[in-house]
C-alpha cells in the first residue's frame, strides 16, 4: 500500500478494508473509541507522532511494515 510518505490520512486507511483490518487487529481498543471519526483528517505521520507516547516503537514499526505490504 502506498502510504504517501506517511501523509495518507486515517480516513483513507479506514476506508480500505485491508488496512482497516490491520488497525482492528492491532488496536481494537482504538477502533471503538468515540473520537475515531474525528481523526479521519489526521495524517499517518501525525498519528505516529502522537501514538509514540503510548505505543511501543516496535509495534508502530511492525504496523507500518504490515501496511506497506498490503
FIPADO-328228 format. One line per field, with one value per residue (C-alpha): residue number from 1; residue in three letters; x, y, z. Coordinates in nm, 2 decimals, always signed. Layout:
filum = NUM	...
rotor = ala	...
xx = X	...
yy = Y	...
zz = Z	...
end
This chain:
filum = 1	2	3	4	5	6	7	8	9	10	11	12	13	14	15	16	17	18	19	20	21	22	23	24	25	26	27	28	29	30	31	32	33	34	35	36	37	38	39	40	41	42	43	44	45	46	47	48	49	50	51	52	53	54	55	56	57	58	59	60	61	62	63	64	65	66	67	68	69	70
rotor = unk	unk	unk	unk	unk	unk	unk	unk	unk	unk	unk	unk	unk	unk	unk	unk	unk	unk	unk	unk	unk	unk	unk	unk	unk	unk	unk	unk	unk	unk	unk	unk	unk	unk	unk	unk	unk	unk	unk	unk	unk	unk	unk	unk	unk	unk	unk	unk	unk	unk	unk	unk	unk	unk	unk	unk	unk	unk	unk	unk	unk	unk	unk	unk	unk	unk	unk	unk	unk	unk
xx = +0.00	+0.13	+0.14	+0.23	+0.54	+0.31	+0.09	-0.20	-0.50	-0.65	-0.98	-0.81	-0.67	-1.00	-1.19	-0.96	-1.09	-0.74	-0.57	-0.88	-0.84	-0.47	-0.58	-0.87	-0.64	-0.36	-0.55	-0.91	-0.95	-0.88	-1.13	-1.40	-1.31	-1.58	-1.34	-1.23	-1.45	-1.29	-0.94	-1.02	-0.83	-0.52	-0.22	-0.04	+0.26	+0.07	-0.08	+0.27	+0.39	+0.10	+0.09	+0.46	+0.40	+0.16	+0.25	+0.59	+0.80	+0.84	+0.47	+0.45	+0.73	+0.56	+0.23	+0.38	+0.56	+0.24	+0.05	+0.33	+0.30	-0.07
yy = +0.00	+0.35	+0.54	+0.85	+0.90	+0.88	+1.16	+0.93	+1.02	+0.80	+0.82	+0.68	+0.39	+0.32	+0.33	+0.05	-0.29	-0.44	-0.15	-0.12	-0.49	-0.42	-0.15	-0.36	-0.65	-0.45	-0.17	-0.29	-0.05	+0.25	+0.13	+0.15	+0.50	+0.76	+1.01	+0.78	+0.96	+1.29	+1.15	+1.09	+1.40	+1.33	+1.20	+0.88	+1.09	+1.29	+0.97	+0.81	+1.12	+1.12	+0.74	+0.72	+0.84	+0.55	+0.26	+0.09	+0.20	-0.16	-0.21	+0.11	-0.01	-0.35	-0.19	+0.03	-0.26	-0.46	-0.16	-0.12	-0.49	-0.45
zz = +0.00	-0.08	+0.25	+0.06	+0.28	+0.58	+0.45	+0.39	+0.62	+0.88	+0.69	+0.38	+0.58	+0.75	+0.41	+0.28	+0.42	+0.43	+0.62	+0.85	+0.94	+1.04	+1.28	+1.40	+1.48	+1.63	+1.81	+1.88	+2.17	+1.94	+1.68	+1.94	+2.06	+2.02	+1.87	+1.59	+1.34	+1.43	+1.34	+0.98	+0.86	+1.07	+0.87	+0.95	+1.03	+1.29	+1.43	+1.46	+1.64	+1.89	+1.93	+2.00	+2.35	+2.42	+2.19	+2.18	+1.89	+1.77	+1.75	+1.54	+1.31	+1.27	+1.19	+0.93	+0.77	+0.75	+0.60	+0.34	+0.24	+0.16
end
